[in-house]
Amino acid sequence: MRFWGGNKSIAWEEWDLVVGLKVDKQIQISSNALEAIRITINSALQKLIGRNSFRFRIRPKPFQKYRENRMLAFAGADRVQSGMRNSFGRSTGVCARVRAGQIIAEVGSSLKNLPLVRERLRVASMKIPCSCQIVILKYKAPEFLKRSGLPLYDDKKRKEIPIYELALEESSNMV
């Protein structure tokens, strides 16, 4: 499984906007779901705006194994199996454990491609078993942030940054 896409030669800071998909609850996302998210975003953006017009990555990595205790389903199975007694289960696949407020996917692009990026992130959020939010992670200039209409999010502190706090920071920097 690949965890990236688009133009990796351009640094994240050089894109007009970096838009992310934030998860609202603590969940486990299977490797199949992460791959579906990658394909949903990457293939459409490559086809419609070209590989050099965006940068993309999936942040969580699936390392956690999940197990399943399969039950037999045939006549007389109740005499053969022991149900949940001493059950441990067989490894069925791997998944990524994700905390509430964590960023799943991020896309760097120019402001003119923002409507398409938002639409692809919206479609990708439907592959995740909980509600998600599309947020701005980085921006090049304040007018890009204002024109995007999305909330600004600090992914390291896992909290939303209100616009009035930015106005205070900018005015203190100009003095």
KOLPAFI-478449 format. One record per residue: x, y, z of N, C-alpha, C, CB in turn; chain; residue number from 0. Coordinates in steps of 0.001 Angstrom, whole numbers. Last residue first. Glycine has a CB too. Layout:
REM KOLPAFI-478449
  n_east n_north    n_up ca_east ca_north   ca_up  c_east c_north    c_up cb_east cb_north   cb_up ch   i
       X       Y       Z       X        Y       Z       X       Y       Z       X        Y       Z  A NUM
...
//
This chain:
REM KOLPAFI-478449
  n_east n_north    n_up ca_east ca_north   ca_up  c_east c_north    c_up cb_east cb_north   cb_up ch   i
    3601   45340   14701    4037    46439   15570    5526   46447   15733    3380    46346   16928  A 174
    2979   43053   13320    3210    44266   12536    3740   45412   13389    1927    44692   11850  A 173
    2469   41130   15222    3665    40970   14387    3998   42232   13614    3479    39820   13420  A 172
      37   41944   16251    1201    42014   17124    2504   41851   16338    1107    40946   18210  A 171
   -1599   41416   14062   -1445    42797   14478    -247   42957   15414   -2721    43288   15159  A 170
   -1399   38608   13919    -913    39413   12806    -705   40865   13232   -1891    39341   11630  A 169
   -2603   37858   16367   -1204    37525   16115    -615   38402   14998   -1072    36038   15747  A 168
   -5235   38797   15991   -4429    39329   17089   -2945   39068   16857   -4867    38714   18420  A 167
   -6009   37219   13826   -5985    38672   13653   -5149   39314   14756   -7422    39251   13656  A 166
   -5963   34706   15034   -5008    35002   13964   -4884   36502   13763   -5432    34324   12651  A 165
   -8127   34954   16762   -6785    34780   17334   -5710   35058   16289   -6618    33356   17896  A 164
  -10230   35088   14944   -9905    36301   15699   -8549   36176   16392  -10998    36591   16735  A 163
  -10453   32486   13958   -9849    33507   13089   -9480   34762   13882  -10811    33874   11945  A 162
   -9500   29785   16170  -10454    30791   15694   -9750   31898   14914  -11227    31394   16873  A 161
   -8358   26645   15501   -7857    27982   15795   -8879   28992   15275   -6442    28218   15152  A 160
   -9050   23524   17082   -9362    24486   16038   -8863   25865   16462  -10885    24514   15745  A 159
   -6590   21117   18088   -7671    22050   18376   -7815   23035   17230   -7419    22793   19703  A 158
   -4248   19481   18334   -5581    18916   18086   -6682   19858   18545   -5728    17570   18791  A 157
   -1675   20286   18339   -2417    20470   19592   -3819   19888   19528   -2500    21940   19935  A 156
   -1118   19504   15704    -233    19073   16781    -921   19199   18136    1060    19889   16768  A 155
   -2980   20627   13998   -2971    19168   14132   -2048   18684   15242   -2559    18536   12827  A 154
   -5067   23194   14189   -3701    22892   14615   -3632   21396   14898   -3284    23738   15883  A 153
   -7046   24487   11600   -6882    23447   12614   -5410   23242   12906   -7528    22125   12160  A 152
   -9549   26658   10417   -8117    26407   10568   -7931   25465   11751   -7313    27744   10774  A 151
  -12449   25874    8406  -11815    26204    9687  -10327   25865    9672  -12511    25459   10834  A 150
  -13019   27391    5152  -12855    26217    6009  -12214   26631    7332  -11997    25133    5304  A 149
  -13034   29374    3235  -14262    29130    3977  -14212   27911    4880  -15385    28983    3031  A 148
  -11092   30372    1483  -11396    28934    1479  -12713   28634    2188  -10262    28152    2144  A 147
  -10645   33058    1920  -11412    32678     729  -11795   31205     722  -10620    32995    -516  A 146
   -9065   33011    4244  -10385    33647    4278  -11244   33210    3102  -10244    35165    4279  A 145
   -6752   31687    3326   -7520    31134    4441   -8937   31703    4447   -6819    31429    5781  A 144
   -5897   33474    1373   -6243    32101     986   -7107   31447    2064   -4963    31263     743  A 143
   -5266   35713    2884   -6441    35788    2005   -6849   34407    1497   -6158    36716     819  A 142
   -2896   34972    4269   -4178    35049    4991   -5400   35120    4075   -4175    36252    5895  A 141
    -947   32509    2466   -1280    33903    2739   -2645   33964    3420   -1274    34748    1429  A 140
    -607   29717    2748     511    30553    2353     279   32020    2703     764    30410     870  A 139
   -1513   27393    5325   -1874    28312    4248    -703   29243    3992   -3157    29120    4598  A 138
   -2440   24229    6707   -1433    25261    6434   -1944   26142    5315     -51    24632    6059  A 137
   -4930   23027    7219   -3788    22760    8091   -2705   23827    7948   -3204    21387    7786  A 136
   -8406   23287    7230   -7167    23847    6679   -6049   23585    7687   -7313    25393    6375  A 135
  -10644   20414    7103  -10031    21570    7759   -8797   22039    6993   -9655    21227    9210  A 134
  -13532   18546    7209  -12486    19025    6322  -11960   20335    6896  -13012    19211    4858  A 133
  -14372   15877    9398  -14452    17290    9089  -13284   17658    8186  -14451    18146   10382  A 132
  -16481   12983    9948  -15202    13638    9676  -15441   15110    9363  -14461    12944    8503  A 131
  -17961   10272   11785  -18054    11576   11125  -16671   12216   11016  -19018    12509   11895  A 130
  -16932    6874   10952  -17419     7911   11869  -17445    9243   11120  -16517     8006   13156  A 129
  -15747    4941    9222  -16953     4613    9986  -17382    5629   11034  -16753     3331   10651  A 128
  -14966    6112    5963  -14551     6015    7360  -15798    5815    8222  -13756     7292    7808  A 127
  -15837    6700    3494  -15197     5395    3632  -14774    5128    5081  -13982     5303    2703  A 126
  -16643    9295    3499  -17696     8280    3538  -17126    6866    3668  -18557     8375    2286  A 125
  -14393   10764    3085  -14892    10673    4466  -15997    9631    4597  -15409    12036    4935  A 124
  -14131   10758     335  -13243     9886    1117  -13746    9732    2550  -11808    10444    1123  A 123
  -15973   12751    -323  -16239    11374    -750  -15390   10396      58  -15957    11207   -2262  A 122
  -14583   14912     813  -15934    14591    1275  -16292   13148     913  -16965    15570     666  A 121
  -12273   14922    -710  -12159    14629     717  -13528   14280    1315  -11541    15830    1462  A 120
  -13415   15648   -3176  -12778    14332   -3045  -12599   13957   -1573  -11413    14320   -3765  A 119
  -14349   18247   -2552  -15295    17216   -2971  -14691   15823   -2796  -15715    17436   -4434  A 118
  -11953   19582   -1987  -12984    19452    -949  -13966   18333   -1285  -13742    20781    -775  A 117
  -10744   19451   -4512  -10104    18784   -3374  -11120   18571   -2253   -8896    19613   -2860  A 116
  -12524   21057   -5999  -12346    19646   -6352  -11736   18864   -5188  -11457    19513   -7602  A 115
  -12206   23595   -4711  -13518    22919   -4765  -13417   21426   -5094  -14401    23597   -5799  A 114
   -9301   24114   -5023   -9909    23813   -3730  -11288   23157   -3825  -10019    25070   -2934  A 113
   -7926   24937   -7234   -8333    23524   -7203   -9059   23142   -5918   -7122    22637   -7373  A 112
   -7245   27558   -6665   -8215    27324   -7753   -8708   25877   -7780   -7586    27676   -9106  A 111
   -5276   27372   -4714   -6612    27804   -4322   -7646   27515   -5401   -6607    29282   -4002  A 110
   -3314   24323   -5058   -3541    25759   -5213   -4991   26083   -4883   -3191    26224   -6649  A 109
   -2581   21891   -2438   -2910    22301   -3805   -3043   23816   -3861   -4219    21620   -4293  A 108
   -2177   19024    -493   -1677    20364    -772   -1981   20714   -2212    -161    20467    -491  A 107
   -4030   17063    1659   -3801    17378     255   -3314   18817     159   -5093    17165    -594  A 106
   -4144   14361    3955   -3924    15784    3686   -3536   15969    2229   -2830    16366    4618  A 105
   -5981   12201    6147   -5386    12472    4833   -5181   13971    4696   -6285    11926    3673  A 104
   -6392   12245    8975   -6272    10990    8227   -5527   11217    6921   -7660    10388    7948  A 103
   -5584   13758   12001   -5718    13968   10562   -5461   12641    9855   -4735    15076   10055  A 102
   -7480   13422   15044   -6294    13144   14241   -6604   13352   12757   -5791    11704   14493  A 101
   -9711   13638   16635   -9030    14865   16241   -7799   14656   15385   -8647    15617   17443  A 100
   -9208   10646   18395  -10143    11715   18043   -9361   12984   17723  -11158    11971   19195  A  99
   -6801    8379   16902   -7389     9113   18016   -8358   10175   17516   -6296     9756   18870  A  98
   -6697    5232   15390   -6729     6679   15168   -7408    7335   16358   -7467     7036   13837  A  97
   -4963    2439   14388   -5704     3053   15489   -5567    4557   15372   -5192     2550   16875  A  96
   -5326     644   11433   -4641     1761   12081   -5528    2269   13200   -4308     2902   11064  A  95
   -5074   -2929   10880   -5781    -1658   10891   -4918    -612   11584   -7156    -1793   11593  A  94
   -5025   -6073    9139   -4387    -5029    9940   -5198   -3749    9838   -2926    -4788    9480  A  93
   -6721   -9281    9530   -6106    -8196    8763   -5426   -7210    9694   -7154    -7475    7902  A  92
   -7262  -11527   11007   -8032   -11306    9788   -7404  -10227    8921   -9465   -10929   10129  A  91
   -6027  -14064   12997   -5742   -12726   12466   -6434  -12570   11117   -4202   -12489   12329  A  90
   -8493  -15840   14831   -7433   -15807   13827   -7244  -14384   13354   -7757   -16740   12637  A  89
   -9143  -16218   18385   -9430   -15817   17017   -8218  -15853   16117  -10008   -14454   17005  A  88
   -9595  -16845   21004   -8568   -15852   20709   -8748  -15360   19288   -7150   -16436   20911  A  87
  -11552  -18366   23506  -11460   -17826   22145  -10359  -16780   22051  -12802   -17216   21713  A  86
  -12338  -20014   25612  -10918   -19960   25216  -10726  -19316   23835  -10321   -21378   25211  A  85
  -15614  -19942   24394  -14723   -20472   25414  -13302  -20531   24863  -15190   -21871   25883  A  84
  -17463  -19207   22537  -16470   -18193   22900  -15530  -18682   24005  -17170   -16910   23346  A  83
  -17859  -22364   21043  -18365   -20991   21173  -17259  -20010   21491  -19432   -20918   22249  A  82
  -16804  -24804   20469  -16942   -24466   21887  -17404  -23019   22079  -15612   -24690   22615  A  81
  -18120  -27138   17973  -17388   -25947   18428  -17675  -25635   19887  -17746   -24741   17565  A  80
  -19646  -29511   17700  -18244   -29471   17292  -17497  -28300   17936  -18145   -29378   15773  A  79
  -22268  -29206   18385  -21536   -30292   19057  -20036  -30207   18782  -22071   -31661   18603  A  78
  -23080  -27141   16727  -23062   -26888   18169  -22335  -27990   18932  -24484   -26751   18694  A  77
  -23200  -28178   14178  -22018   -27386   14534  -21931  -27145   16031  -22035   -26053   13802  A  76
  -25339  -29527   13113  -24554   -30219   14120  -23332  -29455   14573  -24139   -31535   13606  A  75
  -25117  -28005    9968  -25920   -28830   10868  -25025  -29593   11836  -26795   -29809   10068  A  74
  -23069  -25009   10099  -23641   -26169    9403  -24402  -27006   10438  -22516   -27030    8683  A  73
  -21012  -22855   10657  -22417   -22683   10296  -22885  -23871    9454  -22628   -21352    9527  A  72
  -18729  -21866   13221  -19123   -22814   12180  -20617  -22670   11904  -18779   -24274   12598  A  71
  -17339  -18632   13653  -18225   -19700   14128  -18592  -20593   12948  -19512   -19112   14803  A  70
  -14245  -17053   14228  -15255   -17512   13286  -16048  -18664   13882  -14608   -17936   11963  A  69
  -13156  -14453   15720  -13456   -15808   16155  -14596  -16320   15274  -13837   -15858   17690  A  68
  -10626  -12385   14480  -12031   -12775   14385  -12171  -14220   14846  -12568   -12601   12930  A  67
   -8518   -9495   14996   -8787   -10931   14977  -10284  -11191   14945   -8154   -11618   16194  A  66
   -6132   -7180   13713   -7432    -7465   14327   -7797   -8919   14039   -8541    -6493   13792  A  65
   -3027   -5590   14400   -3765    -6737   13854   -5130   -6811   14509   -2984    -8064   14070  A  64
   -1807   -2432   13604   -2547    -3194   14603   -3293   -4354   13941   -3534    -2281   15360  A  63
    -773    -930   11553     105    -1910   12187    -646   -2851   13114    1190    -1205   12955  A  62
   -1251    1298    9079   -1935      152    9701    -943    -891   10229   -2886     -505    8691  A  61
    -678    4723    9733    -144     3487    9142    -781    2291    9841    1418     3428    9260  A  60
   -2089    7925    8927   -1965     6748    9805   -1468    5513    9054   -3310     6438   10458  A  59
   -1856    9749    6495   -1003     9796    7682    -952    8520    8509   -1452    10889    8543  A  58
   -1482    9911    3105   -2298     9280    4143   -1410    9209    5378   -2831     7836    3706  A  57
   -1007   12782    1003    -513    11665    1811   -1575   11192    2796     760    12070    2564  A  56
    -210   14737   -1884   -1186    14022   -1077    -492   12978    -220   -2248    13367   -1963  A  55
    -211   17592   -3944     581    16646   -3152    -360   16036   -2128    1825    17345   -2455  A  54
    -797   18786   -7314   -1183    18527   -5927    -159   17619   -5265   -2588    17894   -5856  A  53
       9   19009   -9923    -782    20112   -9367   -1232   19871   -7930   -1990    20353  -10229  A  52
    1208   16873  -11181    2085    17925  -10668    1340   19059   -9980    2902    18484  -11784  A  51
    -867   15227  -12124     -26    14762  -11017     822   15875  -10399     878    13651  -11497  A  50
   -4062   16781  -12809   -2695    16387  -13160   -1851   16087  -11942   -2032    17468  -13973  A  49
   -6749   17238  -12461   -5842    18393  -12394   -4393   18049  -12699   -5920    19018  -11033  A  48
   -8091   14766  -13135   -8721    16060  -13399   -7757   17247  -13352   -9818    16284  -12410  A  47
   -6445   12526  -12563   -7177    12587  -13817   -7622   14010  -14156   -8381    11671  -13755  A  46
   -5468   13089  -10009   -4534    12880  -11121   -5231   13056  -12458   -3903    11486  -11041  A  45
   -7890   13218   -8580   -7058    14420   -8707   -6045   14276   -9842   -6330    14705   -7388  A  44
   -8786   10544   -8806   -9589    11639   -9364   -8750   12907   -9547  -10794    11933   -8453  A  43
   -6718    9086   -7510   -7036     8834   -8919   -7815    9989   -9540   -7836     7541   -9055  A  42
   -6613   10164   -4819   -5477    10225   -5738   -5888   10085   -7204   -4484     9146   -5390  A  41
   -9130    9700   -3529   -8554    11046   -3656   -7552   11099   -4806   -7870    11469   -2338  A  40
   -9658    6952   -3839  -10712     7944   -4042  -10129    9329   -4307  -11637     7990   -2826  A  39
   -7250    5758   -3043   -7674     5652   -4443   -8721    6714   -4765   -8235     4243   -4737  A  38
   -7261    6396    -281   -6158     6818   -1159   -6596    6815   -2616   -4935     5898    -975  A  37
   -9592    5123     581   -9469     6579     712   -8398    7093    -237   -9133     6978    2171  A  36
   -8882    2474      97  -10033     3041    -608  -10005    4567    -556  -11346     2516      -3  A  35
   -6790    2214    1931   -6501     2092     495   -7641    2676    -328   -6269      616     107  A  34
   -8246    2433    4280   -7207     3430    3981   -6848    3410    2497   -5946     3172    4835  A  33
   -9823     126    4064  -10476     1437    4051   -9464    2543    3740  -11165     1710    5407  A  32
   -7823   -1823    4250   -8654    -1751    3044   -9339    -397    2939   -9702    -2874    3042  A  31
   -6888   -1461    6807   -5987    -1140    5703   -6760   -1041    4391   -4876    -2199    5589  A  30
   -9414      59    8909   -8727    -1080    8301   -7839    -622    7148   -9744    -2121    7806  A  29
   -9269    2043   11690   -9545     2065   10255   -8740     947    9612   -9194     3460    9619  A  28
  -10795    2553   14770   -9806     1761   14048  -10222    1752   12584   -9691      296   14627  A  27
  -11222    5691   16583  -11678     4514   15849  -10489    3698   15365  -12563     4924   14661  A  26
  -12429    8405   18290  -11351     7415   18292  -11876    6135   17655  -10824     7146   19746  A  25
  -13938   10984   16195  -13935    10009   17284  -12718    9099   17192  -15221     9175   17261  A  24
  -13515   12697   14007  -14108    13243   15231  -14062   12299   16423  -15522    13619   14969  A  23
  -10747   13271   11845  -11697    12308   12401  -12212   12853   13738  -11033    10893   12585  A  22
  -10145   15420    9090  -10016    15197   10525  -11118   14256   11012  -10070    16537   11291  A  21
   -8318   15946    6322   -9542    15256    6729   -9363   14823    8175   -9856    14025    5798  A  20
   -6934   19102    5132   -6889    17789    5765   -8266   17244    6090   -6072    17854    7016  A  19
   -5068   21060    2878   -6384    20732    3410   -6339   19311    3958   -7492    20879    2319  A  18
   -3014   23639    2418   -2947    22216    2736   -4234   21893    3491   -1647    21851    3589  A  17
   -2603   26086    -148   -3367    25538     974   -3026   24064    1171   -4886    25713     738  A  16
    -423   26642   -1848   -1296    27718   -1357   -2034   27274     -97   -2310    28139   -2449  A  15
    2747   25064   -1088    1391    25013   -1640     572   26156   -1062     714    23646   -1340  A  14
    5116   25215     337    5024    25975    -905    3651   25922   -1556    6040    25477   -1870  A  13
    5089   23501    2492    4964    24930    2768    4774   25756    1500    6184    25419    3512  A  12
    5627   20979    1419    4266    21277    1881    4061   22776    2081    3973    20533    3187  A  11
    7684   21139   -1591    7493    21051    -136    6074   21457     250    8514    21940     601  A  10
    7689   19135   -4456    7359    20454   -3912    7048   20291   -2426    6146    21103   -4676  A   9
    8021   16445   -5000    9206    17298   -5066    8947   18706   -4521    9693    17387   -6500  A   8
    5720   14976   -5097    6444    14986   -3823    7640   15932   -3828    6911    13590   -3489  A   7
    2729   15262   -6501    4068    15808   -6702    4791   15916   -5361    3998    17190   -7397  A   6
     743   12277   -5940     967    13617   -6487    2433   13973   -6599     275    14638   -5639  A   5
     902   10472   -2801     513    10638   -4195     802   12056   -4656    -971    10305   -4390  A   4
    1162    7926    -242    1398     9258    -799     907    9293   -2236    2901     9639    -723  A   3
    1269    5367     649     676     6342    1555     837    7765    1032    1302     6223    2936  A   2
     541    2206    -836    1242     3483    -857     521    4464      65    1331     4046   -2305  A   1
     831   -1190       0       0        0       0     870    1244       0    -942        3    1205  A   0
//
